[in-house]
Amino acid sequence: MDLPTLPESPDGENESAVPVVRFISGQQLFRAIDSIEFRSHEMNSRGEVDALLVTNVSPDNFGMLERKREARGRKFRFNWYDEDSQRLLVCLNTGAHVQLHMWIYMEIIYNLFVMGLRDAWKNTGATSFYHGGLSSGEELGNTSVGHGDKGGGSSGEPDSSGGPRPERRGRGAFPTLVVEAGCTRSLAIMQAKAKWWFKISNHDVKIVLLAKFYSGRQMAVIEKWEERPRGIREGAATTRWGSEGVPSCQQVVTITKTSDEPIVYQISGDLVLSFRLLFLRDPGEGERDVVISADRLQDYAEMVWEEAL
């Protein structure tokens, strides 16, 4: 599988367009972000923007932006950076964006707590991960970024993430679970990012959840992405096809607001996460797959809609 790259236009699906800014300086970019955040607070939240595409960002500029962002208190995420195209997708922590991913992740953590696995899980949050010619100068999450001469580097940050302890402890360890959220950016770019996670982690990431909100359609969609073994093609080498999985959407849960008086949300079903994929082992006594029921997703819908509309 080729490494997915950041598309040129990350908006679509009849939703609000993602603003595009050509990078000139760090000060100029931060002012643009501040302006978008200010307008989102001043206007009806239906029009709030939670993503910004920045073009003409060299690897050196990207490293500088990471350092400046840390100095500002890390108030937004550098969700996806692609060295070759020099494009950077910035995600803003609007109320709806935060609820889309945080509620799901915390519900998963609650399920693990009930199973007695509180100390067996490591939260990695929005840790920065680097690939190829682009790399952290010191450690994951650090602001020092280096790059080589060959290009092909990329960097990404999840909205929420975590993995088992001790299996995924230590510097550089990838989470088994990644959660990504989006209001403005299209589902297509979120799906491309899911594939990127599997590839750059060398398949250490096992589950990617995508939570997408469509304000105009009064709908939210949760997709569960996993890798499935690739079938052996006739005449192809077994070692190649047997060792590389194919990223695909394994479950879709749709949430639709069907009535305002009274408020009614239609949920298509439960969201189910494999224990084996989360913890890299079979469940023991009292352990099981994580199930977020349709009833619990009613509460999720209320939280998201309260922030989004």
LUMMINU-374081 format. One line per field, with one value per residue (C-alpha): residue number from 1; residue in three letters; x, z, y. Coordinates in steps of 0.1 Angstrom, whole numbers. Each point is the difference from the previous one (the first is absolute). Layout:
! LUMMINU-374081
pos = (NUM:...)
code = (ALA:...)
c1 = (X:...)
c3 = (Z:...)
c2 = (Y:...)
This chain:
! LUMMINU-374081
pos = (1:2:3:4:5:6:7:8:9:10:11:12:13:14:15:16:17:18:19:20:21:22:23:24:25:26:27:28:29:30:31:32:33:34:35:36:37:38:39:40:41:42:43:44:45:46:47:48:49:50:51:52:53:54:55:56:57:58:59:60:61:62:63:64:65:66:67:68:69:70:71:72:73:74:75:76:77:78:79:80:81:82:83:84:85:86:87:88:89:90:91:92:93:94:95:96:97:98:99:100:101:102:103:104:105:106:107:108:109:110:111:112:113:114:115:116:117:118:119:120:121:122:123:124:125:126:127:128:129:130:131:132:133:134:135:136:137:138:139:140:141:142:143:144:145:146:147:148:149:150:151:152:153:154:155:156:157:158:159:160:161:162:163:164:165:166:167:168:169:170:171:172:173:174:175:176:177:178:179:180:181:182:183:184:185:186:187:188:189:190:191:192:193:194:195:196:197:198:199:200:201:202:203:204:205:206:207:208:209:210:211:212:213:214:215:216:217:218:219:220:221:222:223:224:225:226:227:228:229:230:231:232:233:234:235:236:237:238:239:240:241:242:243:244:245:246:247:248:249:250:251:252:253:254:255:256:257:258:259:260:261:262:263:264:265:266:267:268:269:270:271:272:273:274:275:276:277:278:279:280:281:282:283:284:285:286:287:288:289:290:291:292:293:294:295:296:297:298:299:300:301:302:303:304:305:306:307:308:309)
code = (MET:ASP:LEU:PRO:THR:LEU:PRO:GLU:SER:PRO:ASP:GLY:GLU:ASN:GLU:SER:ALA:VAL:PRO:VAL:VAL:ARG:PHE:ILE:SER:GLY:GLN:GLN:LEU:PHE:ARG:ALA:ILE:ASP:SER:ILE:GLU:PHE:ARG:SER:HIS:GLU:MET:ASN:SER:ARG:GLY:GLU:VAL:ASP:ALA:LEU:LEU:VAL:THR:ASN:VAL:SER:PRO:ASP:ASN:PHE:GLY:MET:LEU:GLU:ARG:LYS:ARG:GLU:ALA:ARG:GLY:ARG:LYS:PHE:ARG:PHE:ASN:TRP:TYR:ASP:GLU:ASP:SER:GLN:ARG:LEU:LEU:VAL:CYS:LEU:ASN:THR:GLY:ALA:HIS:VAL:GLN:LEU:HIS:MET:TRP:ILE:TYR:MET:GLU:ILE:ILE:TYR:ASN:LEU:PHE:VAL:MET:GLY:LEU:ARG:ASP:ALA:TRP:LYS:ASN:THR:GLY:ALA:THR:SER:PHE:TYR:HIS:GLY:GLY:LEU:SER:SER:GLY:GLU:GLU:LEU:GLY:ASN:THR:SER:VAL:GLY:HIS:GLY:ASP:LYS:GLY:GLY:GLY:SER:SER:GLY:GLU:PRO:ASP:SER:SER:GLY:GLY:PRO:ARG:PRO:GLU:ARG:ARG:GLY:ARG:GLY:ALA:PHE:PRO:THR:LEU:VAL:VAL:GLU:ALA:GLY:CYS:THR:ARG:SER:LEU:ALA:ILE:MET:GLN:ALA:LYS:ALA:LYS:TRP:TRP:PHE:LYS:ILE:SER:ASN:HIS:ASP:VAL:LYS:ILE:VAL:LEU:LEU:ALA:LYS:PHE:TYR:SER:GLY:ARG:GLN:MET:ALA:VAL:ILE:GLU:LYS:TRP:GLU:GLU:ARG:PRO:ARG:GLY:ILE:ARG:GLU:GLY:ALA:ALA:THR:THR:ARG:TRP:GLY:SER:GLU:GLY:VAL:PRO:SER:CYS:GLN:GLN:VAL:VAL:THR:ILE:THR:LYS:THR:SER:ASP:GLU:PRO:ILE:VAL:TYR:GLN:ILE:SER:GLY:ASP:LEU:VAL:LEU:SER:PHE:ARG:LEU:LEU:PHE:LEU:ARG:ASP:PRO:GLY:GLU:GLY:GLU:ARG:ASP:VAL:VAL:ILE:SER:ALA:ASP:ARG:LEU:GLN:ASP:TYR:ALA:GLU:MET:VAL:TRP:GLU:GLU:ALA:LEU)
c1 = (0:14:2:-31:7:-19:-24:1:-36:-11:-36:-31:-33:-19:14:17:32:33:19:33:29:34:28:20:11:-9:-15:-22:-13:-7:-20:-20:-8:-9:-23:-18:-4:-14:-25:-12:-7:-17:-23:-26:19:-16:26:30:31:22:27:24:22:34:21:37:12:36:13:20:-31:-19:26:-1:-38:1:23:-21:-32:15:9:-37:-13:-9:-35:-4:12:23:-22:19:31:14:35:-1:-32:10:-36:-10:-35:-7:-29:-16:-15:-35:-27:-15:34:10:-32:1:32:3:-34:7:35:-11:-29:26:21:-30:-6:36:-3:-30:20:27:25:6:37:4:-7:22:-15:21:-24:11:36:19:12:25:7:27:23:-18:7:1:34:-3:-31:-37:-19:31:2:34:-5:26:-2:21:8:-22:-33:-31:-4:-32:-14:-33:-18:-32:-28:0:21:12:14:7:26:27:-3:0:21:31:12:-12:-27:-31:-35:-24:-29:-3:-30:-4:-28:-12:-27:14:25:-16:-4:22:31:-7:-1:34:14:-13:20:30:-1:2:28:23:-4:11:-35:4:-31:-29:-32:-7:-33:-12:-28:-14:-27:-22:-18:-20:-13:-6:21:32:18:24:22:22:30:22:24:-10:24:5:-10:28:0:8:36:8:26:-17:24:-10:-38:-2:18:-18:-36:-25:-16:-37:-31:-14:-29:-21:-23:-22:-17:-28:-21:-35:-20:4:-32:6:36:5:32:0:30:8:15:27:37:22:38:19:18:27:8:1:21:18:-11:-31:-24:3:-26:-23:14:-18:-4:-7:-36:-14:-38:-25:-15:34:4:-32:19:29:-24:-13:35:11:-32:1:34:-5:-34)
c3 = (0:-10:28:-1:-4:10:-28:-16:10:34:-2:-18:5:-1:34:8:-20:18:0:-19:11:-18:26:2:37:33:12:-31:4:37:-7:-27:26:26:-25:-9:37:8:-28:11:35:-13:-26:3:8:-30:-21:21:-17:16:-27:-20:-29:-2:-32:-7:33:-3:26:16:3:14:27:8:2:24:24:-2:6:32:12:-5:21:-28:-6:-34:-18:-29:-11:-32:-17:-33:-9:-37:-6:28:12:37:13:33:22:24:33:-4:24:-26:-11:36:8:-32:11:37:10:-20:14:36:-4:-11:30:23:-15:7:35:6:-12:26:-27:11:5:-31:-24:-10:-13:-27:-8:-29:-1:-31:-23:-28:-31:-26:-6:26:36:35:10:35:9:-9:8:1:-20:-17:-35:-24:-36:-26:-36:-16:10:4:37:18:34:17:33:10:20:25:2:24:2:24:27:1:-36:-14:27:-8:-23:-36:7:-21:15:-10:-1:-17:-1:-25:-2:-26:-7:-29:-16:-22:9:-29:14:34:-17:-17:34:15:-27:7:37:-9:-25:20:32:-19:8:38:0:0:1:-13:9:-22:14:-26:6:-28:13:-32:1:37:1:15:-13:19:-21:14:-21:3:-21:-14:-15:-37:-21:-18:-36:-26:-8:28:27:32:23:-15:-1:32:21:-10:10:-20:18:-3:18:21:16:-5:27:-12:24:-15:17:-12:22:19:20:18:-8:-15:-13:-21:7:-25:26:26:-5:7:4:1:33:-19:-22:29:23:-24:19:7:26:35:26:3:-31:-33:-31:6:-9:-1:-2:-21:33:11:-34:6:27:-25:-25:26:10:-37:-11:30:-10:-38:-5)
c2 = (0:34:26:21:37:31:9:35:8:-14:12:-11:-19:33:11:32:5:-5:34:-1:22:2:0:32:1:-15:32:2:-35:3:32:-18:-28:26:17:-32:-10:35:-1:-34:14:31:-17:-27:-32:-17:18:-8:-12:-27:-4:22:-10:17:-2:8:-14:-13:-25:28:21:-29:-5:37:-1:-29:19:31:-20:-16:35:10:-29:-24:12:-16:-32:-4:-28:-10:13:-12:10:-6:21:24:0:1:-7:18:-11:24:-11:13:-13:-24:-13:-8:-17:-21:-18:5:-15:-32:-4:6:-25:-26:8:-4:-34:-10:13:-22:-30:9:11:36:-6:-22:29:29:32:16:29:22:-12:10:-28:3:-20:-3:29:20:-9:13:13:-15:-19:-3:31:21:32:-7:-12:-13:-10:-17:8:-27:15:-22:10:5:7:-5:5:-19:16:-28:-31:-28:-35:-28:-1:-13:-11:36:18:19:27:-4:-26:4:-2:-29:25:33:23:28:26:24:26:20:-24:-27:-36:-9:18:-17:-34:8:9:-33:-18:21:-11:-37:6:22:-21:-31:-14:6:22:-25:21:35:15:29:22:24:26:14:31:5:-36:-2:-31:-15:-30:-23:-22:-28:-8:-30:-20:-34:-26:5:-30:-18:9:-27:2:24:-6:-13:19:33:-4:-19:25:32:7:20:30:0:13:-29:18:31:15:28:25:21:27:-7:24:32:-1:-23:-5:-35:-16:-31:-23:-27:-24:-7:8:-31:0:-32:-7:-19:29:25:-22:-23:-31:-21:12:-15:-6:30:16:4:21:37:7:36:-7:20:12:15:15:19:19:5:15:24:12:5:18:23:12:-1:17)
